Amino acid sequence: MAIEMKETLAEDALLKLQVTSATRVHDYWQIRFGDTVLSIYNPVKGDVPNVHDLVDQYVVSITQTASSFGILFSNKIQLEIDLSDDAYSGPEAMHLYSPDSFMIVWQ
């Protein structure tokens, strides 16, 4: 079931989750929180020397504006995903899948 993005859904789904793996797969990011997976297709800004620095970190806050989505982790690394119209290289900016039978798609 795909649902339209609403900030509270993303906060509820991601807040306090712990990263179990983080990788850059070709031209996108994949961050796993156990069975919950966040795939990021739009450009990501942030001071992340090594994507593996996110492993074992917790999501402490989520912020969203019309043009960006921010994730702050417990080690103070912050990712900012560009949601502006010009940032899209495909139909989706991000996709969050949870085994609890829901997904959030940022279009």
A tleap script that builds the chain and sets N, CA, C and O, in Angstrom:
source leaprc.protein.ff14SB
mol = sequence {
  NMET ALA ILE GLU MET LYS GLU THR LEU ALA
  GLU ASP ALA LEU LEU LYS LEU GLN VAL THR
  SER ALA THR ARG VAL HIE ASP TYR TRP GLN
  ILE ARG PHE GLY ASP THR VAL LEU SER ILE
  TYR ASN PRO VAL LYS GLY ASP VAL PRO ASN
  VAL HIE ASP LEU VAL ASP GLN TYR VAL VAL
  SER ILE THR GLN THR ALA SER SER PHE GLY
  ILE LEU PHE SER ASN LYS ILE GLN LEU GLU
  ILE ASP LEU SER ASP ASP ALA TYR SER GLY
  PRO GLU ALA MET HIE LEU TYR SER PRO ASP
  SER PHE MET ILE VAL TRP CGLN
}
set mol.1.N position { 0.848 -1.181 0.000 }
set mol.1.CA position { 0.000 0.000 0.000 }
set mol.1.C position { 0.886 1.233 0.000 }
set mol.1.O position { 1.670 1.412 0.932 }
set mol.2.N position { 0.792 2.077 -0.994 }
set mol.2.CA position { 1.544 3.324 -1.065 }
set mol.2.C position { 0.663 4.446 -0.548 }
set mol.2.O position { -0.529 4.501 -0.850 }
set mol.3.N position { 1.255 5.339 0.231 }
set mol.3.CA position { 0.503 6.455 0.775 }
set mol.3.C position { 1.245 7.746 0.498 }
set mol.3.O position { 2.468 7.757 0.365 }
set mol.4.N position { 0.505 8.817 0.413 }
set mol.4.CA position { 1.113 10.108 0.168 }
set mol.4.C position { 1.907 10.524 1.395 }
set mol.4.O position { 1.494 10.275 2.528 }
set mol.5.N position { 3.056 11.161 1.162 }
set mol.5.CA position { 3.949 11.573 2.238 }
set mol.5.C position { 3.300 12.605 3.147 }
set mol.5.O position { 2.762 13.613 2.689 }
set mol.6.N position { 3.363 12.335 4.422 }
set mol.6.CA position { 2.957 13.294 5.444 }
set mol.6.C position { 4.027 13.260 6.509 }
set mol.6.O position { 4.472 12.183 6.905 }
set mol.7.N position { 4.446 14.410 6.976 }
set mol.7.CA position { 5.574 14.502 7.900 }
set mol.7.C position { 5.402 13.612 9.115 }
set mol.7.O position { 6.365 12.971 9.538 }
set mol.8.N position { 4.214 13.549 9.690 }
set mol.8.CA position { 4.036 12.755 10.903 }
set mol.8.C position { 4.236 11.267 10.652 }
set mol.8.O position { 4.711 10.556 11.538 }
set mol.9.N position { 3.885 10.781 9.472 }
set mol.9.CA position { 4.113 9.375 9.160 }
set mol.9.C position { 5.602 9.065 9.125 }
set mol.9.O position { 6.036 8.050 9.670 }
set mol.10.N position { 6.384 9.922 8.494 }
set mol.10.CA position { 7.827 9.710 8.418 }
set mol.10.C position { 8.453 9.782 9.800 }
set mol.10.O position { 9.318 8.974 10.138 }
set mol.11.N position { 8.021 10.743 10.591 }
set mol.11.CA position { 8.545 10.848 11.963 }
set mol.11.C position { 8.203 9.600 12.760 }
set mol.11.O position { 9.066 9.032 13.428 }
set mol.12.N position { 6.952 9.172 12.695 }
set mol.12.CA position { 6.538 7.973 13.423 }
set mol.12.C position { 7.307 6.740 12.977 }
set mol.12.O position { 7.655 5.888 13.795 }
set mol.13.N position { 7.569 6.648 11.685 }
set mol.13.CA position { 8.226 5.463 11.144 }
set mol.13.C position { 9.718 5.434 11.432 }
set mol.13.O position { 10.270 4.353 11.636 }
set mol.14.N position { 10.392 6.572 11.456 }
set mol.14.CA position { 11.849 6.603 11.556 }
set mol.14.C position { 12.408 6.985 12.925 }
set mol.14.O position { 13.487 6.527 13.301 }
set mol.15.N position { 11.694 7.807 13.661 }
set mol.15.CA position { 12.225 8.328 14.923 }
set mol.15.C position { 12.599 7.198 15.873 }
set mol.15.O position { 11.809 6.283 16.106 }
set mol.16.N position { 13.791 7.270 16.410 }
set mol.16.CA position { 14.352 6.338 17.398 }
set mol.16.C position { 14.799 5.000 16.816 }
set mol.16.O position { 15.230 4.123 17.564 }
set mol.17.N position { 14.706 4.823 15.487 }
set mol.17.CA position { 15.204 3.586 14.899 }
set mol.17.C position { 16.726 3.604 14.862 }
set mol.17.O position { 17.333 4.669 14.746 }
set mol.18.N position { 17.344 2.430 14.960 }
set mol.18.CA position { 18.797 2.298 14.916 }
set mol.18.C position { 19.227 1.765 13.550 }
set mol.18.O position { 18.648 0.805 13.039 }
set mol.19.N position { 20.236 2.390 12.969 }
set mol.19.CA position { 20.757 1.977 11.670 }
set mol.19.C position { 21.517 0.665 11.826 }
set mol.19.O position { 22.420 0.558 12.656 }
set mol.20.N position { 21.149 -0.331 11.024 }
set mol.20.CA position { 21.852 -1.617 11.043 }
set mol.20.C position { 22.819 -1.748 9.873 }
set mol.20.O position { 23.788 -2.501 9.961 }
set mol.21.N position { 22.577 -1.034 8.785 }
set mol.21.CA position { 23.532 -0.965 7.683 }
set mol.21.C position { 23.236 0.267 6.846 }
set mol.21.O position { 22.102 0.743 6.788 }
set mol.22.N position { 24.276 0.772 6.201 }
set mol.22.CA position { 24.135 1.936 5.325 }
set mol.22.C position { 25.112 1.764 4.171 }
set mol.22.O position { 26.304 1.538 4.379 }
set mol.23.N position { 24.595 1.873 2.957 }
set mol.23.CA position { 25.430 1.694 1.778 }
set mol.23.C position { 25.026 2.666 0.687 }
set mol.23.O position { 23.900 3.161 0.643 }
set mol.24.N position { 25.972 2.921 -0.183 }
set mol.24.CA position { 25.667 3.637 -1.418 }
set mol.24.C position { 25.635 2.586 -2.505 }
set mol.24.O position { 26.646 1.942 -2.786 }
set mol.25.N position { 24.483 2.412 -3.114 }
set mol.25.CA position { 24.282 1.413 -4.155 }
set mol.25.C position { 24.177 2.153 -5.488 }
set mol.25.O position { 23.163 2.793 -5.768 }
set mol.26.N position { 25.214 2.065 -6.299 }
set mol.26.CA position { 25.267 2.780 -7.577 }
set mol.26.C position { 25.006 4.259 -7.356 }
set mol.26.O position { 25.884 4.967 -6.863 }
set mol.27.N position { 23.818 4.745 -7.710 }
set mol.27.CA position { 23.542 6.179 -7.628 }
set mol.27.C position { 22.530 6.540 -6.539 }
set mol.27.O position { 21.949 7.625 -6.575 }
set mol.28.N position { 22.315 5.655 -5.584 }
set mol.28.CA position { 21.396 5.983 -4.489 }
set mol.28.C position { 21.919 5.423 -3.168 }
set mol.28.O position { 22.841 4.608 -3.136 }
set mol.29.N position { 21.308 5.879 -2.090 }
set mol.29.CA position { 21.667 5.425 -0.736 }
set mol.29.C position { 20.626 4.421 -0.272 }
set mol.29.O position { 19.454 4.514 -0.636 }
set mol.30.N position { 21.060 3.467 0.528 }
set mol.30.CA position { 20.131 2.560 1.182 }
set mol.30.C position { 20.527 2.482 2.656 }
set mol.30.O position { 21.643 2.094 3.000 }
set mol.31.N position { 19.585 2.860 3.511 }
set mol.31.CA position { 19.812 2.823 4.959 }
set mol.31.C position { 18.821 1.834 5.542 }
set mol.31.O position { 17.611 1.966 5.360 }
set mol.32.N position { 19.345 0.847 6.243 }
set mol.32.CA position { 18.511 -0.199 6.844 }
set mol.32.C position { 18.428 0.017 8.353 }
set mol.32.O position { 19.410 0.332 9.025 }
set mol.33.N position { 17.224 -0.166 8.840 }
set mol.33.CA position { 16.925 -0.134 10.273 }
set mol.33.C position { 16.288 -1.484 10.579 }
set mol.33.O position { 15.073 -1.571 10.755 }
set mol.34.N position { 17.095 -2.529 10.642 }
set mol.34.CA position { 16.531 -3.875 10.753 }
set mol.34.C position { 15.797 -4.203 9.471 }
set mol.34.O position { 16.384 -4.155 8.390 }
set mol.35.N position { 14.515 -4.536 9.578 }
set mol.35.CA position { 13.706 -4.876 8.405 }
set mol.35.C position { 13.126 -3.652 7.696 }
set mol.35.O position { 12.562 -3.784 6.609 }
set mol.36.N position { 13.251 -2.483 8.281 }
set mol.36.CA position { 12.765 -1.247 7.671 }
set mol.36.C position { 13.887 -0.668 6.808 }
set mol.36.O position { 15.029 -0.563 7.255 }
set mol.37.N position { 13.554 -0.291 5.560 }
set mol.37.CA position { 14.580 0.154 4.613 }
set mol.37.C position { 14.191 1.515 4.032 }
set mol.37.O position { 13.070 1.708 3.560 }
set mol.38.N position { 15.141 2.452 4.078 }
set mol.38.CA position { 14.974 3.761 3.454 }
set mol.38.C position { 15.915 3.827 2.254 }
set mol.38.O position { 17.133 3.738 2.410 }
set mol.39.N position { 15.350 3.984 1.058 }
set mol.39.CA position { 16.137 4.167 -0.158 }
set mol.39.C position { 16.018 5.628 -0.562 }
set mol.39.O position { 14.913 6.163 -0.659 }
set mol.40.N position { 17.158 6.274 -0.799 }
set mol.40.CA position { 17.197 7.698 -1.126 }
set mol.40.C position { 17.760 7.846 -2.530 }
set mol.40.O position { 18.908 7.485 -2.787 }
set mol.41.N position { 16.950 8.378 -3.439 }
set mol.41.CA position { 17.339 8.503 -4.843 }
set mol.41.C position { 17.761 9.919 -5.223 }
set mol.41.O position { 18.527 10.100 -6.170 }
set mol.42.N position { 17.275 10.918 -4.504 }
set mol.42.CA position { 17.643 12.301 -4.783 }
set mol.42.C position { 18.984 12.623 -4.137 }
set mol.42.O position { 19.454 11.873 -3.282 }
set mol.43.N position { 19.609 13.737 -4.538 }
set mol.43.CA position { 20.892 14.118 -3.949 }
set mol.43.C position { 20.819 14.284 -2.436 }
set mol.43.O position { 19.836 14.785 -1.891 }
set mol.44.N position { 21.898 13.845 -1.769 }
set mol.44.CA position { 22.004 13.917 -0.309 }
set mol.44.C position { 23.138 14.868 0.043 }
set mol.44.O position { 24.251 14.742 -0.467 }
set mol.45.N position { 22.844 15.816 0.917 }
set mol.45.CA position { 23.871 16.720 1.439 }
set mol.45.C position { 24.118 16.334 2.885 }
set mol.45.O position { 23.219 15.857 3.577 }
set mol.46.N position { 25.323 16.540 3.325 }
set mol.46.CA position { 25.642 16.259 4.719 }
set mol.46.C position { 27.107 15.918 4.853 }
set mol.46.O position { 27.757 15.525 3.884 }
set mol.47.N position { 27.620 16.069 6.054 }
set mol.47.CA position { 29.021 15.789 6.326 }
set mol.47.C position { 29.148 14.324 6.740 }
set mol.47.O position { 29.184 14.002 7.928 }
set mol.48.N position { 29.216 13.447 5.747 }
set mol.48.CA position { 29.309 12.014 5.997 }
set mol.48.C position { 30.589 11.506 5.334 }
set mol.48.O position { 30.568 11.102 4.171 }
set mol.49.N position { 31.711 11.526 6.075 }
set mol.49.CA position { 32.965 11.070 5.484 }
set mol.49.C position { 32.877 9.628 4.985 }
set mol.49.O position { 33.469 9.278 3.964 }
set mol.50.N position { 32.142 8.806 5.710 }
set mol.50.CA position { 31.981 7.409 5.344 }
set mol.50.C position { 30.545 7.011 5.686 }
set mol.50.O position { 30.102 7.178 6.823 }
set mol.51.N position { 29.834 6.494 4.713 }
set mol.51.CA position { 28.430 6.126 4.920 }
set mol.51.C position { 28.289 5.130 6.080 }
set mol.51.O position { 27.244 5.081 6.729 }
set mol.52.N position { 29.327 4.344 6.339 }
set mol.52.CA position { 29.284 3.373 7.430 }
set mol.52.C position { 29.303 4.036 8.818 }
set mol.52.O position { 29.065 3.375 9.828 }
set mol.53.N position { 29.588 5.344 8.858 }
set mol.53.CA position { 29.529 6.085 10.125 }
set mol.53.C position { 28.107 6.157 10.674 }
set mol.53.O position { 27.912 6.495 11.841 }
set mol.54.N position { 27.123 5.845 9.850 }
set mol.54.CA position { 25.727 5.868 10.293 }
set mol.54.C position { 25.331 4.589 11.036 }
set mol.54.O position { 24.350 4.589 11.780 }
set mol.55.N position { 26.074 3.510 10.845 }
set mol.55.CA position { 25.734 2.222 11.459 }
set mol.55.C position { 25.769 2.342 12.979 }
set mol.55.O position { 26.681 2.939 13.552 }
set mol.56.N position { 24.768 1.768 13.611 }
set mol.56.CA position { 24.557 1.762 15.066 }
set mol.56.C position { 24.034 3.086 15.618 }
set mol.56.O position { 23.818 3.201 16.824 }
set mol.57.N position { 23.826 4.081 14.766 }
set mol.57.CA position { 23.295 5.361 15.211 }
set mol.57.C position { 21.769 5.335 15.202 }
set mol.57.O position { 21.150 4.567 14.466 }
set mol.58.N position { 21.178 6.186 16.033 }
set mol.58.CA position { 19.721 6.307 16.132 }
set mol.58.C position { 19.263 7.588 15.446 }
set mol.58.O position { 19.985 8.585 15.427 }
set mol.59.N position { 18.068 7.552 14.887 }
set mol.59.CA position { 17.444 8.756 14.342 }
set mol.59.C position { 16.898 9.550 15.531 }
set mol.59.O position { 16.068 9.054 16.293 }
set mol.60.N position { 17.376 10.786 15.680 }
set mol.60.CA position { 16.926 11.599 16.813 }
set mol.60.C position { 15.936 12.689 16.405 }
set mol.60.O position { 15.159 13.164 17.234 }
set mol.61.N position { 15.962 13.089 15.121 }
set mol.61.CA position { 14.945 14.048 14.681 }
set mol.61.C position { 14.802 14.008 13.163 }
set mol.61.O position { 15.712 13.624 12.428 }
set mol.62.N position { 13.626 14.420 12.738 }
set mol.62.CA position { 13.260 14.509 11.327 }
set mol.62.C position { 12.742 15.922 11.092 }
set mol.62.O position { 11.943 16.436 11.875 }
set mol.63.N position { 13.199 16.547 10.013 }
set mol.63.CA position { 12.671 17.858 9.634 }
set mol.63.C position { 12.300 17.813 8.159 }
set mol.63.O position { 12.938 17.120 7.366 }
set mol.64.N position { 11.273 18.553 7.807 }
set mol.64.CA position { 10.886 18.601 6.405 }
set mol.64.C position { 10.381 19.977 6.041 }
set mol.64.O position { 9.617 20.603 6.775 }
set mol.65.N position { 10.836 20.435 4.871 }
set mol.65.CA position { 10.309 21.655 4.271 }
set mol.65.C position { 9.816 21.266 2.879 }
set mol.65.O position { 9.868 20.095 2.504 }
set mol.66.N position { 9.349 22.230 2.128 }
set mol.66.CA position { 8.880 21.940 0.776 }
set mol.66.C position { 10.009 21.445 -0.119 }
set mol.66.O position { 9.763 20.721 -1.084 }
set mol.67.N position { 11.252 21.832 0.195 }
set mol.67.CA position { 12.363 21.486 -0.696 }
set mol.67.C position { 13.412 20.563 -0.091 }
set mol.67.O position { 14.409 20.263 -0.747 }
set mol.68.N position { 13.217 20.107 1.142 }
set mol.68.CA position { 14.219 19.208 1.735 }
set mol.68.C position { 13.623 18.349 2.848 }
set mol.68.O position { 12.595 18.672 3.444 }
set mol.69.N position { 14.318 17.238 3.098 }
set mol.69.CA position { 13.955 16.317 4.169 }
set mol.69.C position { 15.230 16.054 4.950 }
set mol.69.O position { 16.223 15.613 4.372 }
set mol.70.N position { 15.224 16.315 6.249 }
set mol.70.CA position { 16.428 16.162 7.067 }
set mol.70.C position { 16.298 15.046 8.082 }
set mol.70.O position { 15.246 14.839 8.685 }
set mol.71.N position { 17.413 14.327 8.253 }
set mol.71.CA position { 17.485 13.264 9.253 }
set mol.71.C position { 18.712 13.539 10.107 }
set mol.71.O position { 19.825 13.618 9.588 }
set mol.72.N position { 18.518 13.685 11.417 }
set mol.72.CA position { 19.615 13.880 12.356 }
set mol.72.C position { 19.817 12.593 13.130 }
set mol.72.O position { 18.871 12.038 13.688 }
set mol.73.N position { 21.067 12.117 13.162 }
set mol.73.CA position { 21.416 10.882 13.857 }
set mol.73.C position { 22.078 11.184 15.194 }
set mol.73.O position { 22.514 12.309 15.439 }
set mol.74.N position { 22.150 10.187 16.046 }
set mol.74.CA position { 22.662 10.363 17.398 }
set mol.74.C position { 24.133 10.781 17.448 }
set mol.74.O position { 24.566 11.334 18.459 }
set mol.75.N position { 24.911 10.538 16.400 }
set mol.75.CA position { 26.306 10.980 16.386 }
set mol.75.C position { 26.458 12.369 15.757 }
set mol.75.O position { 27.562 12.773 15.392 }
set mol.76.N position { 25.358 13.085 15.634 }
set mol.76.CA position { 25.287 14.468 15.125 }
set mol.76.C position { 25.436 14.578 13.608 }
set mol.76.O position { 25.482 15.690 13.082 }
set mol.77.N position { 25.510 13.465 12.898 }
set mol.77.CA position { 25.503 13.520 11.438 }
set mol.77.C position { 24.086 13.855 10.995 }
set mol.77.O position { 23.110 13.267 11.462 }
set mol.78.N position { 24.003 14.816 10.082 }
set mol.78.CA position { 22.697 15.195 9.548 }
set mol.78.C position { 22.728 15.031 8.035 }
set mol.78.O position { 23.634 15.516 7.357 }
set mol.79.N position { 21.726 14.343 7.527 }
set mol.79.CA position { 21.547 14.211 6.088 }
set mol.79.C position { 20.420 15.126 5.659 }
set mol.79.O position { 19.398 15.226 6.338 }
set mol.80.N position { 20.605 15.789 4.540 }
set mol.80.CA position { 19.544 16.620 3.977 }
set mol.80.C position { 19.299 16.142 2.556 }
set mol.80.O position { 20.184 16.206 1.703 }
set mol.81.N position { 18.093 15.666 2.314 }
set mol.81.CA position { 17.729 15.151 1.009 }
set mol.81.C position { 17.020 16.261 0.245 }
set mol.81.O position { 16.052 16.848 0.729 }
set mol.82.N position { 17.513 16.535 -0.943 }
set mol.82.CA position { 16.968 17.597 -1.786 }
set mol.82.C position { 15.642 17.131 -2.402 }
set mol.82.O position { 15.616 16.163 -3.162 }
set mol.83.N position { 14.558 17.813 -2.077 }
set mol.83.CA position { 13.237 17.481 -2.612 }
set mol.83.C position { 12.746 18.498 -3.643 }
set mol.83.O position { 11.583 18.475 -4.046 }
set mol.84.N position { 13.640 19.385 -4.063 }
set mol.84.CA position { 13.233 20.383 -5.059 }
set mol.84.C position { 12.929 19.699 -6.390 }
set mol.84.O position { 13.424 18.603 -6.655 }
set mol.85.N position { 12.130 20.332 -7.210 }
set mol.85.CA position { 11.733 19.753 -8.497 }
set mol.85.C position { 12.933 19.379 -9.361 }
set mol.85.O position { 12.897 18.366 -10.058 }
set mol.86.N position { 13.978 20.171 -9.326 }
set mol.86.CA position { 15.156 19.933 -10.163 }
set mol.86.C position { 16.015 18.762 -9.670 }
set mol.86.O position { 16.885 18.296 -10.406 }
set mol.87.N position { 15.793 18.286 -8.466 }
set mol.87.CA position { 16.640 17.240 -7.888 }
set mol.87.C position { 16.259 15.834 -8.336 }
set mol.87.O position { 17.057 14.906 -8.211 }
set mol.88.N position { 15.064 15.674 -8.849 }
set mol.88.CA position { 14.576 14.336 -9.197 }
set mol.88.C position { 15.274 13.794 -10.434 }
set mol.88.O position { 15.362 14.472 -11.458 }
set mol.89.N position { 15.775 12.553 -10.330 }
set mol.89.CA position { 16.342 11.880 -11.502 }
set mol.89.C position { 15.427 10.735 -11.935 }
set mol.89.O position { 15.661 10.092 -12.958 }
set mol.90.N position { 14.401 10.496 -11.155 }
set mol.90.CA position { 13.412 9.458 -11.439 }
set mol.90.C position { 12.089 9.872 -10.843 }
set mol.90.O position { 11.932 11.026 -10.445 }
set mol.91.N position { 11.136 8.969 -10.769 }
set mol.91.CA position { 9.807 9.334 -10.270 }
set mol.91.C position { 9.741 9.527 -8.753 }
set mol.91.O position { 8.812 10.163 -8.256 }
set mol.92.N position { 10.714 8.987 -8.012 }
set mol.92.CA position { 10.675 9.060 -6.555 }
set mol.92.C position { 11.933 9.718 -6.008 }
set mol.92.O position { 13.030 9.520 -6.531 }
set mol.93.N position { 11.759 10.502 -4.949 }
set mol.93.CA position { 12.908 11.060 -4.236 }
set mol.93.C position { 13.412 10.049 -3.212 }
set mol.93.O position { 14.618 9.849 -3.060 }
set mol.94.N position { 12.474 9.415 -2.514 }
set mol.94.CA position { 12.804 8.435 -1.476 }
set mol.94.C position { 11.677 7.421 -1.381 }
set mol.94.O position { 10.558 7.647 -1.842 }
set mol.95.N position { 12.011 6.308 -0.773 }
set mol.95.CA position { 11.036 5.234 -0.573 }
set mol.95.C position { 11.355 4.590 0.772 }
set mol.95.O position { 12.487 4.164 1.000 }
set mol.96.N position { 10.379 4.516 1.652 }
set mol.96.CA position { 10.545 3.875 2.961 }
set mol.96.C position { 9.643 2.661 3.003 }
set mol.96.O position { 8.431 2.763 2.811 }
set mol.97.N position { 10.246 1.513 3.256 }
set mol.97.CA position { 9.488 0.265 3.340 }
set mol.97.C position { 9.616 -0.302 4.735 }
set mol.97.O position { 10.708 -0.347 5.301 }
set mol.98.N position { 8.497 -0.736 5.287 }
set mol.98.CA position { 8.484 -1.383 6.597 }
set mol.98.C position { 7.765 -2.722 6.481 }
set mol.98.O position { 6.777 -2.834 5.756 }
set mol.99.N position { 8.249 -3.727 7.183 }
set mol.99.CA position { 7.576 -5.023 7.139 }
set mol.99.C position { 6.197 -4.994 7.799 }
set mol.99.O position { 5.456 -5.975 7.739 }
set mol.100.N position { 5.861 -3.881 8.421 }
set mol.100.CA position { 4.544 -3.725 9.030 }
set mol.100.C position { 3.491 -3.415 7.977 }
set mol.100.O position { 2.424 -2.888 8.291 }
set mol.101.N position { 3.795 -3.745 6.731 }
set mol.101.CA position { 2.867 -3.605 5.600 }
set mol.101.C position { 2.556 -2.164 5.234 }
set mol.101.O position { 1.427 -1.846 4.862 }
set mol.102.N position { 3.546 -1.296 5.336 }
set mol.102.CA position { 3.333 0.048 4.817 }
set mol.102.C position { 4.593 0.537 4.124 }
set mol.102.O position { 5.696 0.055 4.380 }
set mol.103.N position { 4.401 1.503 3.242 }
set mol.103.CA position { 5.515 2.192 2.631 }
set mol.103.C position { 5.141 3.642 2.434 }
set mol.103.O position { 3.972 3.990 2.267 }
set mol.104.N position { 6.158 4.473 2.456 }
set mol.104.CA position { 5.992 5.899 2.209 }
set mol.104.C position { 6.834 6.211 0.981 }
set mol.104.O position { 8.004 5.835 0.905 }
set mol.105.N position { 6.235 6.894 0.035 }
set mol.105.CA position { 6.946 7.268 -1.194 }
set mol.105.C position { 6.918 8.784 -1.295 }
set mol.105.O position { 5.852 9.399 -1.249 }
set mol.106.N position { 8.103 9.385 -1.435 }
set mol.106.CA position { 8.214 10.822 -1.648 }
set mol.106.C position { 8.279 11.043 -3.160 }
set mol.106.O position { 9.255 10.662 -3.806 }
set mol.107.N position { 7.221 11.670 -3.728 }
set mol.107.CA position { 7.170 11.902 -5.166 }
set mol.107.C position { 7.139 13.372 -5.475 }
set mol.107.O position { 7.095 13.756 -6.643 }
savepdb mol mol.pdb
quit
